[in-house]
Amino acid sequence: MAKNEELDPETAALIQWCTEVEGFLVAAGASLDEAQGYIEEEAEWFTDQFYEGLTPEQAAKASMNDQ
C-alpha cells in the first residue's frame, strides 16, 4: 500500500483491534513475533471475532482456549 493511501475507518479499526489482541497475547506469555505471526495465520478467525463484537481481551482468551 502506498504511503499516501489512507485506510478506510473499518480497516483501521480492525488493525487497531488486532494490535490490542496482540498485547493480550504478549501479556499471556507469547513473544511479540509469536503473537504477530499467530494473528496473521489466523487472520480470518480474528476478523470474524472482530465483527462478532468480541473485545480484544475476549478474542485473545478465546484463541488461547482453542489451542
MDTraj code that builds the backbone (N, CA, C; nanometers):
import mdtraj as md
import numpy as np

residues = "MET ALA LYS ASN GLU GLU LEU ASP PRO GLU THR ALA ALA LEU ILE GLN TRP CYS THR GLU VAL GLU GLY PHE LEU VAL ALA ALA GLY ALA SER LEU ASP GLU ALA GLN GLY TYR ILE GLU GLU GLU ALA GLU TRP PHE THR ASP GLN PHE TYR GLU GLY LEU THR PRO GLU GLN ALA ALA LYS ALA SER MET ASN ASP GLN".split()
xyz = np.array([
    [0.0849, -0.1170, 0.0000],
    [0.0000, 0.0000, 0.0000],
    [0.0897, 0.1238, 0.0000],
    [0.0565, 0.2172, -0.0846],
    [0.1347, 0.3404, -0.0919],
    [0.1181, 0.4209, 0.0365],
    [0.2232, 0.4920, 0.0709],
    [0.2220, 0.5686, 0.1956],
    [0.1114, 0.6731, 0.1999],
    [0.0763, 0.7296, 0.0864],
    [-0.0224, 0.8365, 0.0873],
    [-0.1665, 0.7855, 0.0837],
    [-0.1866, 0.6558, 0.0735],
    [-0.3207, 0.5998, 0.0763],
    [-0.3658, 0.5857, 0.2209],
    [-0.4881, 0.6267, 0.2466],
    [-0.5423, 0.6146, 0.3805],
    [-0.6310, 0.4914, 0.3870],
    [-0.6313, 0.4276, 0.5034],
    [-0.7184, 0.3131, 0.5246],
    [-0.8599, 0.3617, 0.5502],
    [-0.9556, 0.2805, 0.5084],
    [-1.0923, 0.3159, 0.5429],
    [-1.1091, 0.2966, 0.6935],
    [-1.2033, 0.3643, 0.7543],
    [-1.2183, 0.3596, 0.9003],
    [-1.2389, 0.2181, 0.9565],
    [-1.3097, 0.1351, 0.8833],
    [-1.3351, -0.0016, 0.9303],
    [-1.2065, -0.0834, 0.9344],
    [-1.1251, -0.0713, 0.8307],
    [-0.9980, -0.1429, 0.8275],
    [-0.9046, -0.0908, 0.9352],
    [-0.9019, 0.0392, 0.9539],
    [-0.8182, 0.0977, 1.0584],
    [-0.8618, 0.0476, 1.1964],
    [-0.9925, 0.0361, 1.2182],
    [-1.0441, -0.0142, 1.3465],
    [-1.0053, -0.1599, 1.3672],
    [-1.0118, -0.2400, 1.2624],
    [-0.9726, -0.3812, 1.2721],
    [-0.8240, -0.3937, 1.3055],
    [-0.7415, -0.3145, 1.2415],
    [-0.5970, -0.3186, 1.2688],
    [-0.5695, -0.2776, 1.4130],
    [-0.6353, -0.1730, 1.4590],
    [-0.6179, -0.1290, 1.5975],
    [-0.6625, -0.2389, 1.6941],
    [-0.7728, -0.3025, 1.6639],
    [-0.8264, -0.4101, 1.7466],
    [-0.7253, -0.5256, 1.7535],
    [-0.6691, -0.5627, 1.6392],
    [-0.5693, -0.6712, 1.6353],
    [-0.4444, -0.6335, 1.7150],
    [-0.4068, -0.5085, 1.7106],
    [-0.2928, -0.4619, 1.7895],
    [-0.3204, -0.4801, 1.9383],
    [-0.4433, -0.4549, 1.9790],
    [-0.4803, -0.4750, 2.1187],
    [-0.4821, -0.6231, 2.1544],
    [-0.5311, -0.7077, 2.0642],
    [-0.5282, -0.8528, 2.0857],
    [-0.3839, -0.8976, 2.1051],
    [-0.2973, -0.8483, 2.0206],
    [-0.1549, -0.8798, 2.0271],
    [-0.1003, -0.8510, 2.1669],
    [-0.1370, -0.7389, 2.2244],
    [-0.0924, -0.7036, 2.3588],
    [-0.1361, -0.8052, 2.4628],
    [-0.2596, -0.8544, 2.4512],
    [-0.3078, -0.9554, 2.5453],
    [-0.2353, -1.0884, 2.5270],
    [-0.2038, -1.1229, 2.4031],
    [-0.1291, -1.2467, 2.3791],
    [0.0120, -1.2370, 2.4372],
    [0.0749, -1.1212, 2.4221],
    [0.2084, -1.0991, 2.4784],
    [0.2017, -1.1043, 2.6308],
    [0.0992, -1.0436, 2.6877],
    [0.0833, -1.0451, 2.8337],
    [0.0637, -1.1874, 2.8857],
    [0.0098, -1.2741, 2.8008],
    [-0.0131, -1.4132, 2.8400],
    [0.1111, -1.4995, 2.8205],
    [0.2199, -1.4412, 2.7653],
    [0.3445, -1.5156, 2.7557],
    [0.4012, -1.5348, 2.6171],
    [0.3288, -1.4939, 2.5151],
    [0.3817, -1.5063, 2.3789],
    [0.4831, -1.3948, 2.3545],
    [0.5788, -1.4216, 2.2685],
    [0.6683, -1.3136, 2.2271],
    [0.5910, -1.2267, 2.1277],
    [0.6395, -1.1074, 2.1032],
    [0.5745, -1.0188, 2.0069],
    [0.5691, -1.0841, 1.8690],
    [0.6791, -1.1467, 1.8278],
    [0.6823, -1.2146, 1.6976],
    [0.5820, -1.3291, 1.6919],
    [0.5723, -1.4060, 1.8011],
    [0.4760, -1.5163, 1.8053],
    [0.3328, -1.4642, 1.7956],
    [0.3033, -1.3586, 1.8700],
    [0.1681, -1.3018, 1.8684],
    [0.1327, -1.2494, 1.7296],
    [0.2257, -1.1760, 1.6687],
    [0.2005, -1.1219, 1.5355],
    [0.1822, -1.2338, 1.4335],
    [0.2677, -1.3342, 1.4397],
    [0.2575, -1.4469, 1.3473],
    [0.1274, -1.5223, 1.3638],
    [0.0870, -1.5410, 1.4865],
    [-0.0367, -1.6134, 1.5148],
    [-0.1569, -1.5371, 1.4605],
    [-0.1594, -1.4068, 1.4835],
    [-0.2704, -1.3254, 1.4332],
    [-0.2724, -1.3293, 1.2804],
    [-0.1568, -1.3240, 1.2173],
    [-0.1512, -1.3317, 1.0709],
    [-0.2010, -1.4668, 1.0208],
    [-0.1592, -1.5747, 1.0872],
    [-0.2008, -1.7090, 1.0464],
    [-0.3513, -1.7295, 1.0640],
    [-0.4067, -1.6692, 1.1656],
    [-0.5482, -1.6858, 1.1986],
    [-0.6286, -1.5596, 1.1667],
    [-0.5855, -1.4857, 1.0670],
    [-0.6477, -1.3569, 1.0346],
    [-0.7980, -1.3685, 1.0109],
    [-0.8396, -1.4720, 0.9418],
    [-0.9824, -1.4872, 0.9137],
    [-1.0615, -1.5076, 1.0430],
    [-1.0097, -1.5909, 1.1311],
    [-1.0772, -1.6168, 1.2596],
    [-1.0847, -1.4885, 1.3419],
    [-0.9728, -1.4160, 1.3520],
    [-0.9726, -1.2921, 1.4293],
    [-1.0646, -1.1871, 1.3673],
    [-1.0692, -1.1804, 1.2354],
    [-1.1600, -1.0871, 1.1692],
    [-1.3045, -1.1199, 1.2043],
    [-1.3378, -1.2485, 1.2036],
    [-1.4731, -1.2897, 1.2429],
    [-1.5049, -1.2456, 1.3853],
    [-1.4089, -1.2612, 1.4753],
    [-1.4308, -1.2226, 1.6150],
    [-1.4524, -1.0720, 1.6276],
    [-1.3780, -0.9959, 1.5494],
    [-1.3941, -0.8506, 1.5478],
    [-1.5364, -0.8137, 1.5074],
    [-1.5848, -0.8747, 1.3992],
    [-1.7182, -0.8416, 1.3506],
    [-1.8291, -0.8987, 1.4390],
    [-1.7966, -1.0001, 1.5167],
    [-1.8951, -1.0544, 1.6114],
    [-1.9014, -0.9711, 1.7388],
    [-1.8115, -0.8746, 1.7527],
    [-1.8180, -0.7818, 1.8643],
    [-1.7375, -0.8201, 1.9876],
    [-1.6495, -0.9194, 1.9765],
    [-1.5656, -0.9539, 2.0907],
    [-1.4676, -0.8414, 2.1189],
    [-1.4362, -0.8238, 2.2447],
    [-1.3319, -0.7288, 2.2802],
    [-1.1985, -0.7947, 2.2461],
    [-1.0922, -0.7155, 2.2350],
    [-0.9612, -0.7762, 2.2104],
    [-0.9245, -0.8789, 2.3178],
    [-0.9561, -0.8493, 2.4423],
    [-0.9251, -0.9429, 2.5503],
    [-1.0042, -1.0728, 2.5350],
    [-1.1306, -1.0637, 2.5023],
    [-1.2128, -1.1832, 2.4823],
    [-1.1600, -1.2681, 2.3676],
    [-1.1209, -1.2038, 2.2592],
    [-1.0687, -1.2756, 2.1438],
    [-0.9368, -1.3440, 2.1768],
    [-0.8504, -1.2751, 2.2493],
    [-0.7225, -1.3354, 2.2879],
    [-0.7462, -1.4580, 2.3756],
    [-0.8346, -1.4445, 2.4741],
    [-0.8643, -1.5575, 2.5625],
    [-0.9259, -1.6726, 2.4847],
    [-1.0190, -1.6425, 2.3948],
    [-1.0821, -1.7469, 2.3154],
    [-0.9800, -1.8182, 2.2278],
    [-0.8873, -1.7436, 2.1715],
    [-0.7873, -1.8057, 2.0847],
    [-0.6929, -1.8953, 2.1648],
    [-0.6638, -1.8573, 2.2876],
    [-0.5765, -1.9396, 2.3720],
    [-0.6484, -2.0658, 2.4182],
    [-0.7788, -2.0574, 2.4376],
    [-0.8568, -2.1742, 2.4796],
    [-0.8755, -2.2738, 2.3674],
    [-0.8647, -2.2290, 2.2415],
    [-0.8829, -2.3162, 2.1266],
    [-0.7572, -2.3953, 2.0929],
    [-0.6460, -2.3621, 2.1549],
    [-0.5200, -2.4304, 2.1202],
    [-0.5100, -2.5636, 2.1876],
])
top = md.Topology()
chain = top.add_chain()
for i, resn in enumerate(residues, 1):
    res = top.add_residue(resn, chain, resSeq=i)
    for name in ("N", "CA", "C"):
        top.add_atom(name, md.element.get_by_symbol(name[0]), res)
traj = md.Trajectory(xyz[None], top)
